[in-house]
């Protein structure tokens, strides 16, 4: 019985640089307020991850469904399946963001995500060191973080 020897993977440096550039540029675009830039950023990150899967898969080999081939010469079908799954997820995300950007353009005339009015109100209260009108100090907190904070207080 012969032991399967794991082949050494020699990744293409150019593809690794392309993956790093796509993911870095996509991350910068995702952090923007414009939904179109967020859409393009997610598209770039998705393509970068898909290329990364193919780099990690190693060199192309024989089809895995050929029964008489040496297992060391076969290509791994898992990265290919993961790339197809990533493409489907990316397509669904792109469709959702395009619909969201179109609706925001119809309603507001811009594709910039507006500030949340409630977040701005809470920020103003925090800067003025005031509490909200809905805060009641007599109510017992029920969250784990509040309970653990009360246990550590002497």
WOPE-V665169 format. One line per field, one symbol per residue. ss: DSSP state (a for helix, b for strand, c for the rest). psi: psi as a letter, one per 40 degrees, with the letter a starting at -180 (. if undefined). burial: # if it has 24 or more other C-alpha atoms within 12 Angstrom, else .. Layout:
ss = ???
psi = ???
burial = ???
//
This chain:
ss = ccccccccccccaaaaaaaaaaaaaaaaaacccbaaaaaaaaaaaaaaaaaaaaaaaccccbccccccccaaabccaaaaaaaaaaaaaaaaaaaaaaaaaaaaaaaacccbccccaaaaaaaaaaaccccccccccccccccaaaaaaaaacc
psi = hhihhhihhgihddddddddddddddddddeiehdddddddddddddddddddddddaiiaiieehdeihdeeiiheddddddddddddddddddddddddddddddeeiehhiihdddddddddddefiiieehheehhieiddddddddeh.
burial = ..................#..##.##...#...#########################...............###...#..#..##..#...#..##.##.........#...........................................
//
